[in-house]
């Protein structure tokens, strides 16, 4: 699965960009799923960006 950090949604590996917003998708890491992966908004809130 790949993940859109903007929408907080996961999509099939066949997608390179988010069908929703057009942002580049990143692969989900081990142990991550769309429920616990960080979105851009959450990373900004945590001061990671
Ligand atoms: Zn998106």
mmCIF file of the protein (N, C-alpha, C, O) and its ligand, coordinates in Angstrom:
data_MODEL
# 
_entry.id   MODEL 
# 
loop_
_entity.id 
_entity.type 
_entity.pdbx_number_of_molecules 
1 polymer     1 
2 non-polymer 1 
# 
_entity_poly.entity_id                      1 
_entity_poly.type                           'polypeptide(L)' 
_entity_poly.nstd_linkage                   no 
_entity_poly.nstd_monomer                   no 
_entity_poly.pdbx_seq_one_letter_code       
;(UNK)(UNK)(UNK)(UNK)(UNK)(UNK)(UNK)(UNK)(UNK)(UNK)(UNK)(UNK)(UNK)(UNK)(UNK)(UNK)
(UNK)(UNK)(UNK)(UNK)(UNK)(UNK)(UNK)(UNK)(UNK)(UNK)(UNK)(UNK)(UNK)(UNK)(UNK)(UNK)
(UNK)(UNK)(UNK)(UNK)(UNK)(UNK)(UNK)(UNK)(UNK)(UNK)(UNK)(UNK)(UNK)(UNK)(UNK)(UNK)
(UNK)
;
_entity_poly.pdbx_seq_one_letter_code_can   XXXXXXXXXXXXXXXXXXXXXXXXXXXXXXXXXXXXXXXXXXXXXXXXX 
_entity_poly.pdbx_strand_id                 A 
# 
loop_
_entity_poly_seq.entity_id 
_entity_poly_seq.num 
_entity_poly_seq.mon_id 
_entity_poly_seq.hetero 
1 1  UNK n 
1 2  UNK n 
1 3  UNK n 
1 4  UNK n 
1 5  UNK n 
1 6  UNK n 
1 7  UNK n 
1 8  UNK n 
1 9  UNK n 
1 10 UNK n 
1 11 UNK n 
1 12 UNK n 
1 13 UNK n 
1 14 UNK n 
1 15 UNK n 
1 16 UNK n 
1 17 UNK n 
1 18 UNK n 
1 19 UNK n 
1 20 UNK n 
1 21 UNK n 
1 22 UNK n 
1 23 UNK n 
1 24 UNK n 
1 25 UNK n 
1 26 UNK n 
1 27 UNK n 
1 28 UNK n 
1 29 UNK n 
1 30 UNK n 
1 31 UNK n 
1 32 UNK n 
1 33 UNK n 
1 34 UNK n 
1 35 UNK n 
1 36 UNK n 
1 37 UNK n 
1 38 UNK n 
1 39 UNK n 
1 40 UNK n 
1 41 UNK n 
1 42 UNK n 
1 43 UNK n 
1 44 UNK n 
1 45 UNK n 
1 46 UNK n 
1 47 UNK n 
1 48 UNK n 
1 49 UNK n 
# 
loop_
_struct_asym.id 
_struct_asym.entity_id 
A 1 
B 2 
# 
loop_
_chem_comp.id 
_chem_comp.type 
_chem_comp.mon_nstd_flag 
UNK 'L-peptide linking' . 
ZN  non-polymer         . 
# 
_pdbx_entity_nonpoly.entity_id   2 
_pdbx_entity_nonpoly.name        ? 
_pdbx_entity_nonpoly.comp_id     ZN 
# 
_pdbx_nonpoly_scheme.asym_id         B 
_pdbx_nonpoly_scheme.entity_id       2 
_pdbx_nonpoly_scheme.mon_id          ZN 
_pdbx_nonpoly_scheme.ndb_seq_num     1 
_pdbx_nonpoly_scheme.pdb_seq_num     101 
_pdbx_nonpoly_scheme.auth_seq_num    101 
_pdbx_nonpoly_scheme.pdb_mon_id      ZN 
_pdbx_nonpoly_scheme.auth_mon_id     ZN 
_pdbx_nonpoly_scheme.pdb_strand_id   A 
_pdbx_nonpoly_scheme.pdb_ins_code    . 
# 
loop_
_atom_site.group_PDB 
_atom_site.id 
_atom_site.type_symbol 
_atom_site.label_atom_id 
_atom_site.label_alt_id 
_atom_site.label_comp_id 
_atom_site.label_asym_id 
_atom_site.label_entity_id 
_atom_site.label_seq_id 
_atom_site.pdbx_PDB_ins_code 
_atom_site.Cartn_x 
_atom_site.Cartn_y 
_atom_site.Cartn_z 
_atom_site.occupancy 
_atom_site.B_iso_or_equiv 
_atom_site.pdbx_formal_charge 
_atom_site.auth_seq_id 
_atom_site.auth_comp_id 
_atom_site.auth_asym_id 
_atom_site.auth_atom_id 
_atom_site.pdbx_PDB_model_num 
ATOM   1   N  N  . UNK A 1 1  ? 0.831  -1.203 0.000  1.00 0.00 ? 1   UNK A N  1 
ATOM   2   C  CA . UNK A 1 1  ? 0.000  0.000  0.000  1.00 0.00 ? 1   UNK A CA 1 
ATOM   3   C  C  . UNK A 1 1  ? 0.868  1.255  0.000  1.00 0.00 ? 1   UNK A C  1 
ATOM   4   O  O  . UNK A 1 1  ? 1.979  1.256  0.530  1.00 0.00 ? 1   UNK A O  1 
ATOM   5   N  N  . UNK A 1 2  ? 0.356  2.303  -0.590 1.00 0.00 ? 2   UNK A N  1 
ATOM   6   C  CA . UNK A 1 2  ? 0.999  3.616  -0.532 1.00 0.00 ? 2   UNK A CA 1 
ATOM   7   C  C  . UNK A 1 2  ? 0.062  4.591  0.175  1.00 0.00 ? 2   UNK A C  1 
ATOM   8   O  O  . UNK A 1 2  ? -1.153 4.404  0.225  1.00 0.00 ? 2   UNK A O  1 
ATOM   9   N  N  . UNK A 1 3  ? 0.680  5.639  0.719  1.00 0.00 ? 3   UNK A N  1 
ATOM   10  C  CA . UNK A 1 3  ? -0.044 6.527  1.615  1.00 0.00 ? 3   UNK A CA 1 
ATOM   11  C  C  . UNK A 1 3  ? 0.055  7.966  1.146  1.00 0.00 ? 3   UNK A C  1 
ATOM   12  O  O  . UNK A 1 3  ? 1.131  8.424  0.759  1.00 0.00 ? 3   UNK A O  1 
ATOM   13  N  N  . UNK A 1 4  ? -1.063 8.683  1.178  1.00 0.00 ? 4   UNK A N  1 
ATOM   14  C  CA . UNK A 1 4  ? -1.062 10.122 0.901  1.00 0.00 ? 4   UNK A CA 1 
ATOM   15  C  C  . UNK A 1 4  ? -0.991 10.860 2.230  1.00 0.00 ? 4   UNK A C  1 
ATOM   16  O  O  . UNK A 1 4  ? -1.889 10.746 3.063  1.00 0.00 ? 4   UNK A O  1 
ATOM   17  N  N  . UNK A 1 5  ? 0.089  11.621 2.422  1.00 0.00 ? 5   UNK A N  1 
ATOM   18  C  CA . UNK A 1 5  ? 0.283  12.335 3.684  1.00 0.00 ? 5   UNK A CA 1 
ATOM   19  C  C  . UNK A 1 5  ? -0.652 13.534 3.805  1.00 0.00 ? 5   UNK A C  1 
ATOM   20  O  O  . UNK A 1 5  ? -0.823 14.094 4.888  1.00 0.00 ? 5   UNK A O  1 
ATOM   21  N  N  . UNK A 1 6  ? -1.247 13.918 2.695  1.00 0.00 ? 6   UNK A N  1 
ATOM   22  C  CA . UNK A 1 6  ? -2.155 15.065 2.725  1.00 0.00 ? 6   UNK A CA 1 
ATOM   23  C  C  . UNK A 1 6  ? -3.578 14.643 3.070  1.00 0.00 ? 6   UNK A C  1 
ATOM   24  O  O  . UNK A 1 6  ? -4.270 15.310 3.840  1.00 0.00 ? 6   UNK A O  1 
ATOM   25  N  N  . UNK A 1 7  ? -4.005 13.516 2.483  1.00 0.00 ? 7   UNK A N  1 
ATOM   26  C  CA . UNK A 1 7  ? -5.370 13.043 2.721  1.00 0.00 ? 7   UNK A CA 1 
ATOM   27  C  C  . UNK A 1 7  ? -5.452 12.086 3.905  1.00 0.00 ? 7   UNK A C  1 
ATOM   28  O  O  . UNK A 1 7  ? -6.529 11.879 4.464  1.00 0.00 ? 7   UNK A O  1 
ATOM   29  N  N  . UNK A 1 8  ? -4.300 11.492 4.294  1.00 0.00 ? 8   UNK A N  1 
ATOM   30  C  CA . UNK A 1 8  ? -4.319 10.505 5.363  1.00 0.00 ? 8   UNK A CA 1 
ATOM   31  C  C  . UNK A 1 8  ? -4.982 9.209  4.918  1.00 0.00 ? 8   UNK A C  1 
ATOM   32  O  O  . UNK A 1 8  ? -5.577 8.491  5.723  1.00 0.00 ? 8   UNK A O  1 
ATOM   33  N  N  . UNK A 1 9  ? -4.872 8.923  3.634  1.00 0.00 ? 9   UNK A N  1 
ATOM   34  C  CA . UNK A 1 9  ? -5.487 7.703  3.102  1.00 0.00 ? 9   UNK A CA 1 
ATOM   35  C  C  . UNK A 1 9  ? -4.438 6.845  2.413  1.00 0.00 ? 9   UNK A C  1 
ATOM   36  O  O  . UNK A 1 9  ? -3.447 7.351  1.887  1.00 0.00 ? 9   UNK A O  1 
ATOM   37  N  N  . UNK A 1 10 ? -4.675 5.527  2.425  1.00 0.00 ? 10  UNK A N  1 
ATOM   38  C  CA . UNK A 1 10 ? -3.791 4.595  1.739  1.00 0.00 ? 10  UNK A CA 1 
ATOM   39  C  C  . UNK A 1 10 ? -4.426 4.153  0.431  1.00 0.00 ? 10  UNK A C  1 
ATOM   40  O  O  . UNK A 1 10 ? -5.645 4.020  0.324  1.00 0.00 ? 10  UNK A O  1 
ATOM   41  N  N  . UNK A 1 11 ? -3.566 3.927  -0.568 1.00 0.00 ? 11  UNK A N  1 
ATOM   42  C  CA . UNK A 1 11 ? -4.033 3.499  -1.883 1.00 0.00 ? 11  UNK A CA 1 
ATOM   43  C  C  . UNK A 1 11 ? -3.195 2.319  -2.348 1.00 0.00 ? 11  UNK A C  1 
ATOM   44  O  O  . UNK A 1 11 ? -2.130 2.048  -1.794 1.00 0.00 ? 11  UNK A O  1 
ATOM   45  N  N  . UNK A 1 12 ? -3.685 1.611  -3.378 1.00 0.00 ? 12  UNK A N  1 
ATOM   46  C  CA . UNK A 1 12 ? -2.943 0.490  -3.943 1.00 0.00 ? 12  UNK A CA 1 
ATOM   47  C  C  . UNK A 1 12 ? -1.593 0.941  -4.494 1.00 0.00 ? 12  UNK A C  1 
ATOM   48  O  O  . UNK A 1 12 ? -1.415 2.103  -4.860 1.00 0.00 ? 12  UNK A O  1 
ATOM   49  N  N  . UNK A 1 13 ? -0.649 0.009  -4.546 1.00 0.00 ? 13  UNK A N  1 
ATOM   50  C  CA . UNK A 1 13 ? 0.699  0.297  -5.045 1.00 0.00 ? 13  UNK A CA 1 
ATOM   51  C  C  . UNK A 1 13 ? 0.706  0.782  -6.493 1.00 0.00 ? 13  UNK A C  1 
ATOM   52  O  O  . UNK A 1 13 ? 1.664  1.427  -6.921 1.00 0.00 ? 13  UNK A O  1 
ATOM   53  N  N  . UNK A 1 14 ? -0.332 0.486  -7.239 1.00 0.00 ? 14  UNK A N  1 
ATOM   54  C  CA . UNK A 1 14 ? -0.373 0.899  -8.642 1.00 0.00 ? 14  UNK A CA 1 
ATOM   55  C  C  . UNK A 1 14 ? -0.430 2.421  -8.797 1.00 0.00 ? 14  UNK A C  1 
ATOM   56  O  O  . UNK A 1 14 ? -0.124 2.950  -9.866 1.00 0.00 ? 14  UNK A O  1 
ATOM   57  N  N  . UNK A 1 15 ? -0.818 3.114  -7.745 1.00 0.00 ? 15  UNK A N  1 
ATOM   58  C  CA . UNK A 1 15 ? -0.876 4.575  -7.803 1.00 0.00 ? 15  UNK A CA 1 
ATOM   59  C  C  . UNK A 1 15 ? 0.478  5.180  -7.454 1.00 0.00 ? 15  UNK A C  1 
ATOM   60  O  O  . UNK A 1 15 ? 1.108  4.766  -6.481 1.00 0.00 ? 15  UNK A O  1 
ATOM   61  N  N  . UNK A 1 16 ? 0.934  6.160  -8.240 1.00 0.00 ? 16  UNK A N  1 
ATOM   62  C  CA . UNK A 1 16 ? 2.132  6.915  -7.901 1.00 0.00 ? 16  UNK A CA 1 
ATOM   63  C  C  . UNK A 1 16 ? 1.767  8.225  -7.228 1.00 0.00 ? 16  UNK A C  1 
ATOM   64  O  O  . UNK A 1 16 ? 2.491  8.724  -6.367 1.00 0.00 ? 16  UNK A O  1 
ATOM   65  N  N  . UNK A 1 17 ? 0.633  8.771  -7.635 1.00 0.00 ? 17  UNK A N  1 
ATOM   66  C  CA . UNK A 1 17 ? 0.164  10.009 -7.028 1.00 0.00 ? 17  UNK A CA 1 
ATOM   67  C  C  . UNK A 1 17 ? -1.247 9.783  -6.498 1.00 0.00 ? 17  UNK A C  1 
ATOM   68  O  O  . UNK A 1 17 ? -1.953 8.874  -6.933 1.00 0.00 ? 17  UNK A O  1 
ATOM   69  N  N  . UNK A 1 18 ? -1.636 10.616 -5.564 1.00 0.00 ? 18  UNK A N  1 
ATOM   70  C  CA . UNK A 1 18 ? -2.944 10.486 -4.925 1.00 0.00 ? 18  UNK A CA 1 
ATOM   71  C  C  . UNK A 1 18 ? -4.065 10.785 -5.924 1.00 0.00 ? 18  UNK A C  1 
ATOM   72  O  O  . UNK A 1 18 ? -4.079 11.859 -6.526 1.00 0.00 ? 18  UNK A O  1 
ATOM   73  N  N  . UNK A 1 19 ? -4.995 9.860  -6.106 1.00 0.00 ? 19  UNK A N  1 
ATOM   74  C  CA . UNK A 1 19 ? -6.126 10.110 -7.003 1.00 0.00 ? 19  UNK A CA 1 
ATOM   75  C  C  . UNK A 1 19 ? -7.043 11.218 -6.465 1.00 0.00 ? 19  UNK A C  1 
ATOM   76  O  O  . UNK A 1 19 ? -7.861 11.777 -7.196 1.00 0.00 ? 19  UNK A O  1 
ATOM   77  N  N  . UNK A 1 20 ? -6.889 11.512 -5.206 1.00 0.00 ? 20  UNK A N  1 
ATOM   78  C  CA . UNK A 1 20 ? -7.709 12.501 -4.513 1.00 0.00 ? 20  UNK A CA 1 
ATOM   79  C  C  . UNK A 1 20 ? -7.163 13.918 -4.697 1.00 0.00 ? 20  UNK A C  1 
ATOM   80  O  O  . UNK A 1 20 ? -7.887 14.812 -5.134 1.00 0.00 ? 20  UNK A O  1 
ATOM   81  N  N  . UNK A 1 21 ? -5.871 14.122 -4.358 1.00 0.00 ? 21  UNK A N  1 
ATOM   82  C  CA . UNK A 1 21 ? -5.305 15.473 -4.337 1.00 0.00 ? 21  UNK A CA 1 
ATOM   83  C  C  . UNK A 1 21 ? -4.116 15.631 -5.274 1.00 0.00 ? 21  UNK A C  1 
ATOM   84  O  O  . UNK A 1 21 ? -3.652 16.752 -5.480 1.00 0.00 ? 21  UNK A O  1 
ATOM   85  N  N  . UNK A 1 22 ? -3.602 14.525 -5.858 1.00 0.00 ? 22  UNK A N  1 
ATOM   86  C  CA . UNK A 1 22 ? -2.508 14.627 -6.811 1.00 0.00 ? 22  UNK A CA 1 
ATOM   87  C  C  . UNK A 1 22 ? -1.126 14.657 -6.188 1.00 0.00 ? 22  UNK A C  1 
ATOM   88  O  O  . UNK A 1 22 ? -0.132 14.736 -6.910 1.00 0.00 ? 22  UNK A O  1 
ATOM   89  N  N  . UNK A 1 23 ? -1.037 14.597 -4.865 1.00 0.00 ? 23  UNK A N  1 
ATOM   90  C  CA . UNK A 1 23 ? 0.274  14.593 -4.202 1.00 0.00 ? 23  UNK A CA 1 
ATOM   91  C  C  . UNK A 1 23 ? 0.968  13.253 -4.424 1.00 0.00 ? 23  UNK A C  1 
ATOM   92  O  O  . UNK A 1 23 ? 0.321  12.235 -4.668 1.00 0.00 ? 23  UNK A O  1 
ATOM   93  N  N  . UNK A 1 24 ? 2.315  13.273 -4.333 1.00 0.00 ? 24  UNK A N  1 
ATOM   94  C  CA . UNK A 1 24 ? 3.065  12.036 -4.495 1.00 0.00 ? 24  UNK A CA 1 
ATOM   95  C  C  . UNK A 1 24 ? 2.816  11.135 -3.284 1.00 0.00 ? 24  UNK A C  1 
ATOM   96  O  O  . UNK A 1 24 ? 2.872  11.578 -2.137 1.00 0.00 ? 24  UNK A O  1 
ATOM   97  N  N  . UNK A 1 25 ? 2.541  9.856  -3.569 1.00 0.00 ? 25  UNK A N  1 
ATOM   98  C  CA . UNK A 1 25 ? 2.312  8.910  -2.482 1.00 0.00 ? 25  UNK A CA 1 
ATOM   99  C  C  . UNK A 1 25 ? 3.638  8.347  -1.996 1.00 0.00 ? 25  UNK A C  1 
ATOM   100 O  O  . UNK A 1 25 ? 4.588  8.223  -2.770 1.00 0.00 ? 25  UNK A O  1 
ATOM   101 N  N  . UNK A 1 26 ? 3.702  8.006  -0.714 1.00 0.00 ? 26  UNK A N  1 
ATOM   102 C  CA . UNK A 1 26 ? 4.893  7.310  -0.213 1.00 0.00 ? 26  UNK A CA 1 
ATOM   103 C  C  . UNK A 1 26 ? 4.481  5.925  0.249  1.00 0.00 ? 26  UNK A C  1 
ATOM   104 O  O  . UNK A 1 26 ? 3.342  5.726  0.670  1.00 0.00 ? 26  UNK A O  1 
ATOM   105 N  N  . UNK A 1 27 ? 5.410  4.947  0.177  1.00 0.00 ? 27  UNK A N  1 
ATOM   106 C  CA . UNK A 1 27 ? 5.080  3.606  0.650  1.00 0.00 ? 27  UNK A CA 1 
ATOM   107 C  C  . UNK A 1 27 ? 4.876  3.619  2.159  1.00 0.00 ? 27  UNK A C  1 
ATOM   108 O  O  . UNK A 1 27 ? 5.571  4.337  2.879  1.00 0.00 ? 27  UNK A O  1 
ATOM   109 N  N  . UNK A 1 28 ? 3.943  2.842  2.627  1.00 0.00 ? 28  UNK A N  1 
ATOM   110 C  CA . UNK A 1 28 ? 3.773  2.699  4.065  1.00 0.00 ? 28  UNK A CA 1 
ATOM   111 C  C  . UNK A 1 28 ? 4.920  1.887  4.630  1.00 0.00 ? 28  UNK A C  1 
ATOM   112 O  O  . UNK A 1 28 ? 5.318  0.884  4.038  1.00 0.00 ? 28  UNK A O  1 
ATOM   113 N  N  . UNK A 1 29 ? 5.461  2.306  5.771  1.00 0.00 ? 29  UNK A N  1 
ATOM   114 C  CA . UNK A 1 29 ? 6.538  1.578  6.439  1.00 0.00 ? 29  UNK A CA 1 
ATOM   115 C  C  . UNK A 1 29 ? 5.959  0.386  7.199  1.00 0.00 ? 29  UNK A C  1 
ATOM   116 O  O  . UNK A 1 29 ? 4.752  0.291  7.421  1.00 0.00 ? 29  UNK A O  1 
ATOM   117 N  N  . UNK A 1 30 ? 6.860  -0.524 7.591  1.00 0.00 ? 30  UNK A N  1 
ATOM   118 C  CA . UNK A 1 30 ? 6.427  -1.650 8.421  1.00 0.00 ? 30  UNK A CA 1 
ATOM   119 C  C  . UNK A 1 30 ? 5.726  -1.140 9.668  1.00 0.00 ? 30  UNK A C  1 
ATOM   120 O  O  . UNK A 1 30 ? 6.219  -0.229 10.334 1.00 0.00 ? 30  UNK A O  1 
ATOM   121 N  N  . UNK A 1 31 ? 4.610  -1.709 9.977  1.00 0.00 ? 31  UNK A N  1 
ATOM   122 C  CA . UNK A 1 31 ? 3.893  -1.329 11.191 1.00 0.00 ? 31  UNK A CA 1 
ATOM   123 C  C  . UNK A 1 31 ? 3.012  -0.108 11.023 1.00 0.00 ? 31  UNK A C  1 
ATOM   124 O  O  . UNK A 1 31 ? 2.276  0.270  11.935 1.00 0.00 ? 31  UNK A O  1 
ATOM   125 N  N  . UNK A 1 32 ? 3.090  0.509  9.847  1.00 0.00 ? 32  UNK A N  1 
ATOM   126 C  CA . UNK A 1 32 ? 2.241  1.678  9.596  1.00 0.00 ? 32  UNK A CA 1 
ATOM   127 C  C  . UNK A 1 32 ? 1.003  1.251  8.824  1.00 0.00 ? 32  UNK A C  1 
ATOM   128 O  O  . UNK A 1 32 ? 1.075  0.360  7.977  1.00 0.00 ? 32  UNK A O  1 
ATOM   129 N  N  . UNK A 1 33 ? -0.106 1.866  9.106  1.00 0.00 ? 33  UNK A N  1 
ATOM   130 C  CA . UNK A 1 33 ? -1.254 1.744  8.222  1.00 0.00 ? 33  UNK A CA 1 
ATOM   131 C  C  . UNK A 1 33 ? -1.896 3.118  8.135  1.00 0.00 ? 33  UNK A C  1 
ATOM   132 O  O  . UNK A 1 33 ? -1.429 4.070  8.759  1.00 0.00 ? 33  UNK A O  1 
ATOM   133 N  N  . UNK A 1 34 ? -2.955 3.218  7.367  1.00 0.00 ? 34  UNK A N  1 
ATOM   134 C  CA . UNK A 1 34 ? -3.499 4.564  7.147  1.00 0.00 ? 34  UNK A CA 1 
ATOM   135 C  C  . UNK A 1 34 ? -4.061 5.178  8.422  1.00 0.00 ? 34  UNK A C  1 
ATOM   136 O  O  . UNK A 1 34 ? -4.285 6.386  8.491  1.00 0.00 ? 34  UNK A O  1 
ATOM   137 N  N  . UNK A 1 35 ? -4.291 4.335  9.437  1.00 0.00 ? 35  UNK A N  1 
ATOM   138 C  CA . UNK A 1 35 ? -4.813 4.852  10.704 1.00 0.00 ? 35  UNK A CA 1 
ATOM   139 C  C  . UNK A 1 35 ? -3.727 5.518  11.542 1.00 0.00 ? 35  UNK A C  1 
ATOM   140 O  O  . UNK A 1 35 ? -3.988 6.510  12.222 1.00 0.00 ? 35  UNK A O  1 
ATOM   141 N  N  . UNK A 1 36 ? -2.490 4.967  11.495 1.00 0.00 ? 36  UNK A N  1 
ATOM   142 C  CA . UNK A 1 36 ? -1.462 5.515  12.399 1.00 0.00 ? 36  UNK A CA 1 
ATOM   143 C  C  . UNK A 1 36 ? -0.327 6.240  11.685 1.00 0.00 ? 36  UNK A C  1 
ATOM   144 O  O  . UNK A 1 36 ? 0.540  6.810  12.347 1.00 0.00 ? 36  UNK A O  1 
ATOM   145 N  N  . UNK A 1 37 ? -0.308 6.233  10.344 1.00 0.00 ? 37  UNK A N  1 
ATOM   146 C  CA . UNK A 1 37 ? 0.731  6.972  9.625  1.00 0.00 ? 37  UNK A CA 1 
ATOM   147 C  C  . UNK A 1 37 ? 0.497  8.469  9.796  1.00 0.00 ? 37  UNK A C  1 
ATOM   148 O  O  . UNK A 1 37 ? -0.641 8.936  9.833  1.00 0.00 ? 37  UNK A O  1 
ATOM   149 N  N  . UNK A 1 38 ? 1.599  9.211  9.900  1.00 0.00 ? 38  UNK A N  1 
ATOM   150 C  CA . UNK A 1 38 ? 1.495  10.647 10.125 1.00 0.00 ? 38  UNK A CA 1 
ATOM   151 C  C  . UNK A 1 38 ? 1.128  11.379 8.840  1.00 0.00 ? 38  UNK A C  1 
ATOM   152 O  O  . UNK A 1 38 ? 1.680  11.100 7.776  1.00 0.00 ? 38  UNK A O  1 
ATOM   153 N  N  . UNK A 1 39 ? 0.213  12.298 8.948  1.00 0.00 ? 39  UNK A N  1 
ATOM   154 C  CA . UNK A 1 39 ? -0.103 13.178 7.823  1.00 0.00 ? 39  UNK A CA 1 
ATOM   155 C  C  . UNK A 1 39 ? 0.763  14.438 7.918  1.00 0.00 ? 39  UNK A C  1 
ATOM   156 O  O  . UNK A 1 39 ? 1.371  14.707 8.954  1.00 0.00 ? 39  UNK A O  1 
ATOM   157 N  N  . UNK A 1 40 ? 0.810  15.193 6.839  1.00 0.00 ? 40  UNK A N  1 
ATOM   158 C  CA . UNK A 1 40 ? 1.552  16.460 6.818  1.00 0.00 ? 40  UNK A CA 1 
ATOM   159 C  C  . UNK A 1 40 ? 1.087  17.363 7.959  1.00 0.00 ? 40  UNK A C  1 
ATOM   160 O  O  . UNK A 1 40 ? 1.903  17.981 8.643  1.00 0.00 ? 40  UNK A O  1 
ATOM   161 N  N  . UNK A 1 41 ? -0.195 17.433 8.152  1.00 0.00 ? 41  UNK A N  1 
ATOM   162 C  CA . UNK A 1 41 ? -0.755 18.287 9.206  1.00 0.00 ? 41  UNK A CA 1 
ATOM   163 C  C  . UNK A 1 41 ? -0.260 17.862 10.581 1.00 0.00 ? 41  UNK A C  1 
ATOM   164 O  O  . UNK A 1 41 ? 0.093  18.696 11.415 1.00 0.00 ? 41  UNK A O  1 
ATOM   165 N  N  . UNK A 1 42 ? -0.239 16.542 10.804 1.00 0.00 ? 42  UNK A N  1 
ATOM   166 C  CA . UNK A 1 42 ? 0.222  16.040 12.109 1.00 0.00 ? 42  UNK A CA 1 
ATOM   167 C  C  . UNK A 1 42 ? 1.715  16.274 12.301 1.00 0.00 ? 42  UNK A C  1 
ATOM   168 O  O  . UNK A 1 42 ? 2.158  16.594 13.404 1.00 0.00 ? 42  UNK A O  1 
ATOM   169 N  N  . UNK A 1 43 ? 2.509  16.113 11.211 1.00 0.00 ? 43  UNK A N  1 
ATOM   170 C  CA . UNK A 1 43 ? 3.954  16.352 11.322 1.00 0.00 ? 43  UNK A CA 1 
ATOM   171 C  C  . UNK A 1 43 ? 4.238  17.815 11.616 1.00 0.00 ? 43  UNK A C  1 
ATOM   172 O  O  . UNK A 1 43 ? 5.142  18.132 12.388 1.00 0.00 ? 43  UNK A O  1 
ATOM   173 N  N  . UNK A 1 44 ? 3.472  18.707 11.005 1.00 0.00 ? 44  UNK A N  1 
ATOM   174 C  CA . UNK A 1 44 ? 3.662  20.133 11.287 1.00 0.00 ? 44  UNK A CA 1 
ATOM   175 C  C  . UNK A 1 44 ? 3.310  20.435 12.730 1.00 0.00 ? 44  UNK A C  1 
ATOM   176 O  O  . UNK A 1 44 ? 3.992  21.216 13.394 1.00 0.00 ? 44  UNK A O  1 
ATOM   177 N  N  . UNK A 1 45 ? 2.243  19.814 13.213 1.00 0.00 ? 45  UNK A N  1 
ATOM   178 C  CA . UNK A 1 45 ? 1.802  20.027 14.593 1.00 0.00 ? 45  UNK A CA 1 
ATOM   179 C  C  . UNK A 1 45 ? 2.866  19.541 15.571 1.00 0.00 ? 45  UNK A C  1 
ATOM   180 O  O  . UNK A 1 45 ? 3.033  20.103 16.654 1.00 0.00 ? 45  UNK A O  1 
ATOM   181 N  N  . UNK A 1 46 ? 3.592  18.477 15.172 1.00 0.00 ? 46  UNK A N  1 
ATOM   182 C  CA . UNK A 1 46 ? 4.627  17.912 16.041 1.00 0.00 ? 46  UNK A CA 1 
ATOM   183 C  C  . UNK A 1 46 ? 5.977  18.616 15.856 1.00 0.00 ? 46  UNK A C  1 
ATOM   184 O  O  . UNK A 1 46 ? 6.942  18.305 16.554 1.00 0.00 ? 46  UNK A O  1 
ATOM   185 N  N  . UNK A 1 47 ? 6.043  19.560 14.919 1.00 0.00 ? 47  UNK A N  1 
ATOM   186 C  CA . UNK A 1 47 ? 7.273  20.274 14.683 1.00 0.00 ? 47  UNK A CA 1 
ATOM   187 C  C  . UNK A 1 47 ? 8.288  19.502 13.862 1.00 0.00 ? 47  UNK A C  1 
ATOM   188 O  O  . UNK A 1 47 ? 9.474  19.833 13.878 1.00 0.00 ? 47  UNK A O  1 
ATOM   189 N  N  . UNK A 1 48 ? 7.845  18.479 13.146 1.00 0.00 ? 48  UNK A N  1 
ATOM   190 C  CA . UNK A 1 48 ? 8.754  17.666 12.331 1.00 0.00 ? 48  UNK A CA 1 
ATOM   191 C  C  . UNK A 1 48 ? 9.002  18.276 10.966 1.00 0.00 ? 48  UNK A C  1 
ATOM   192 O  O  . UNK A 1 48 ? 9.951  17.892 10.282 1.00 0.00 ? 48  UNK A O  1 
ATOM   193 N  N  . UNK A 1 49 ? 8.175  19.208 10.564 1.00 0.00 ? 49  UNK A N  1 
ATOM   194 C  CA . UNK A 1 49 ? 8.364  19.870 9.265  1.00 0.00 ? 49  UNK A CA 1 
ATOM   195 C  C  . UNK A 1 49 ? 8.610  21.352 9.480  1.00 0.00 ? 49  UNK A C  1 
ATOM   196 O  O  . UNK A 1 49 ? 8.793  22.094 8.515  1.00 0.00 ? 49  UNK A O  1 
HETATM 197 ZN ZN . ZN  B 2 .  ? -4.143 12.973 -1.259 1.00 0.00 ? 101 ZN  A ZN 1 
# 
